[in-house]
Amino acid sequence: MSYETLLVEMHGRVGLITLNRPQALNALNATVMRELDAALKTFDADRNIGAIVIAGSEKAFAAGADIKEMQSLDFVDSYLGDFLGGWEHVADARKPMVAAVSGYALGGGCELAMMCDFIIASETAKFGQPEITLGVIPGMGGSQRLTRAVGKAKAMDLILTGRMMDAAEAERAGLVARVVAPERLVEEALAAAEKIASFSLPAVMMAKEAVNRSLEVTLAEGLRFERRLFQSLFATEDQKEGMAAFVGKRKAEFKHR
Ligand SMILES: CC(C)=CC(=O)SCCNC(=O)CCNC(=O)[C@H](O)C(C)(C)COP(=O)(O)OP(=O)(O)OC[C@H]1O[C@@H](n2cnc3c(N)ncnc32)[C@H](O)[C@@H]1OP(=O)(O)O
């Protein structure tokens, strides 16, 4: 499949998707999001892929939803067409997604990064939800995911003032998992994704599901859910292989079954 707004590659067991609208700092529009959804669905369905990296350019991961395309929208079209509704599908991917963020991750760009399972940022990254400066509010999950990631005080600060935070502040706040030098960003994100993809795919997918469930249910419910998933992994060949390899002092050869 060919894409107009993305570069899509496979690096061993890792799918790399690079946003590619440099003229608009990777601003997100219906085409980008439709293509992103298609690329993610393809990787998610491919047994040979164990993890996915989403990257942008050095200057911008994504500078938000496309303001020029959005500006003439009215309420009825927005509501009847459920504007942004379908964009949430990015978060439906069942395989781990790593966001590799360099430069601007603003508005929808920050929200897209937060739909991934964790963010590796370059020292140049700048995160923000500047929608308030445009007379609107976040619409792709910013008020919900940012608040869960950094807490109410900082989320309110960023969303109400529209200010940007740099990579160091984002790491301190818990939005970003690691900060690396700009020239090492994609390499580091691919290495993290390759590490994940080297483990048993059912175990990796269940680990993602268990962590995400913790954001939605009570502690008791979450603990029960985790325990059931844990117990179910004893039905896999990979559990036998992983534990036999440890006992035999050798490297595990996971078959992802
Ligand atoms: C998802 C929801 C609900 C909402 C949103 O995401 S709203 C958008 C939130 N994002 C923003 O408000 C950021 C807008 N962009 C900027 O403030 C600046 O572009 C910048 C600070 C990111 C970078 O400034 P810089 O001076 O370095 O670059 P520009 O000349 O401003 O931009 C280059 C080129 O890209 C176009 N551009 C940038 N961002 C967007 C965008 N979000 N939508 C559409 N186009 C964008 C910019 O207009 C310029 O193109 P032209 O030279 O053709 O005008």
The ligand as an SDF file (V2000), in Angstrom:
LIG
                    3D

 54 56  0  0  0  0  0  0  0  0999 V2000
   -6.6500   18.3200   17.8020 C   0  0  0  0  0  0  0  0  0  0  0  0
   -7.2830   19.6000   18.1400 C   0  0  0  0  0  0  0  0  0  0  0  0
   -8.6570   19.4870   18.6620 C   0  0  0  0  0  0  0  0  0  0  0  0
   -6.7630   20.8200   17.9830 C   0  0  0  0  0  0  0  0  0  0  0  0
   -5.4410   21.1920   17.5610 C   0  0  0  0  0  0  0  0  0  0  0  0
   -4.4940   20.4450   17.4680 O   0  0  0  0  0  0  0  0  0  0  0  0
   -5.3620   22.8340   17.2060 S   0  0  0  0  0  0  0  0  0  0  0  0
   -3.6790   23.0750   16.6970 C   0  0  0  0  0  0  0  0  0  0  0  0
   -2.7720   23.2170   17.8500 C   0  0  0  0  0  0  0  0  0  0  0  0
   -1.4670   23.6160   17.3680 N   0  0  0  0  0  0  0  0  0  0  0  0
   -1.0930   24.8840   17.2950 C   0  0  0  0  0  0  0  0  0  0  0  0
   -1.8010   25.8120   17.6500 O   0  0  0  0  0  0  0  0  0  0  0  0
    0.3050   25.1130   16.7490 C   0  0  0  0  0  0  0  0  0  0  0  0
    0.2450   25.9490   15.4750 C   0  0  0  0  0  0  0  0  0  0  0  0
    1.5790   26.1990   14.9580 N   0  0  0  0  0  0  0  0  0  0  0  0
    2.4180   27.0990   15.5000 C   0  0  0  0  0  0  0  0  0  0  0  0
    2.1470   27.7410   16.4900 O   0  0  0  0  0  0  0  0  0  0  0  0
    3.7460   27.2920   14.8120 C   0  0  0  0  0  0  0  0  0  0  0  0
    3.6330   26.7980   13.4960 O   0  0  0  0  0  0  0  0  0  0  0  0
    4.9070   26.5940   15.5140 C   0  0  0  0  0  0  0  0  0  0  0  0
    5.1900   27.2880   16.8590 C   0  0  0  0  0  0  0  0  0  0  0  0
    4.6150   25.1070   15.7540 C   0  0  0  0  0  0  0  0  0  0  0  0
    6.1760   26.6850   14.6160 C   0  0  0  0  0  0  0  0  0  0  0  0
    6.4180   28.0230   14.2860 O   0  0  0  0  0  0  0  0  0  0  0  0
    7.4540   28.3670   13.0840 P   0  0  0  0  0  0  0  0  0  0  0  0
    7.5050   29.8490   13.0150 O   0  0  0  0  0  0  0  0  0  0  0  0
    8.7160   27.6350   13.2660 O   0  0  0  0  0  0  0  0  0  0  0  0
    6.7760   27.7500   11.7820 O   0  0  0  0  0  0  0  0  0  0  0  0
    5.5190   28.3080   10.9690 P   0  0  0  0  0  0  0  0  0  0  0  0
    5.9860   29.2330    9.9080 O   0  0  0  0  0  0  0  0  0  0  0  0
    4.4810   28.8270   11.8990 O   0  0  0  0  0  0  0  0  0  0  0  0
    4.9360   26.9680   10.3400 O   0  0  0  0  0  0  0  0  0  0  0  0
    5.4640   26.3900    9.1510 C   0  0  0  0  0  0  0  0  0  0  0  0
    4.2830   26.0550    8.2610 C   0  0  0  0  0  0  0  0  0  0  0  0
    3.4900   25.0550    8.9270 O   0  0  0  0  0  0  0  0  0  0  0  0
    2.1550   25.5370    9.0360 C   0  0  0  0  0  0  0  0  0  0  0  0
    1.5270   25.0180   10.2510 N   0  0  0  0  0  0  0  0  0  0  0  0
    2.0930   24.9070   11.4770 C   0  0  0  0  0  0  0  0  0  0  0  0
    1.2370   24.3990   12.3340 N   0  0  0  0  0  0  0  0  0  0  0  0
    0.0930   24.1620   11.6590 C   0  0  0  0  0  0  0  0  0  0  0  0
   -1.1710   23.6360   12.0130 C   0  0  0  0  0  0  0  0  0  0  0  0
   -1.4380   23.1840   13.2380 N   0  0  0  0  0  0  0  0  0  0  0  0
   -2.1080   23.5680   11.0690 N   0  0  0  0  0  0  0  0  0  0  0  0
   -1.8670   23.9740    9.8040 C   0  0  0  0  0  0  0  0  0  0  0  0
   -0.6770   24.4750    9.3960 N   0  0  0  0  0  0  0  0  0  0  0  0
    0.2760   24.5640   10.3250 C   0  0  0  0  0  0  0  0  0  0  0  0
    2.3000   27.0370    9.0640 C   0  0  0  0  0  0  0  0  0  0  0  0
    1.0900   27.6660    8.7500 O   0  0  0  0  0  0  0  0  0  0  0  0
    3.3770   27.2420    8.0400 C   0  0  0  0  0  0  0  0  0  0  0  0
    2.8520   27.1030    6.7440 O   0  0  0  0  0  0  0  0  0  0  0  0
    2.8040   28.3870    5.7510 P   0  0  0  0  0  0  0  0  0  0  0  0
    4.1870   28.9250    5.6850 O   0  0  0  0  0  0  0  0  0  0  0  0
    2.2760   27.8120    4.4590 O   0  0  0  0  0  0  0  0  0  0  0  0
    1.8370   29.3330    6.3840 O   0  0  0  0  0  0  0  0  0  0  0  0
  1  2  1  0
  2  3  1  0
  2  4  2  0
  4  5  1  0
  5  6  2  0
  5  7  1  0
  7  8  1  0
  8  9  1  0
  9 10  1  0
 10 11  1  0
 11 12  2  0
 11 13  1  0
 13 14  1  0
 14 15  1  0
 15 16  1  0
 16 17  2  0
 16 18  1  0
 18 19  1  0
 18 20  1  0
 20 21  1  0
 20 22  1  0
 20 23  1  0
 23 24  1  0
 24 25  1  0
 25 26  2  0
 25 27  1  0
 25 28  1  0
 28 29  1  0
 29 30  2  0
 29 31  1  0
 29 32  1  0
 32 33  1  0
 33 34  1  0
 34 35  1  0
 34 49  1  0
 35 36  1  0
 36 37  1  0
 36 47  1  0
 37 38  1  0
 37 46  1  0
 38 39  2  0
 39 40  1  0
 40 41  1  0
 40 46  2  0
 41 42  1  0
 41 43  2  0
 43 44  1  0
 44 45  2  0
 45 46  1  0
 47 48  1  0
 47 49  1  0
 49 50  1  0
 50 51  1  0
 51 52  2  0
 51 53  1  0
 51 54  1  0
M  END
$$$$
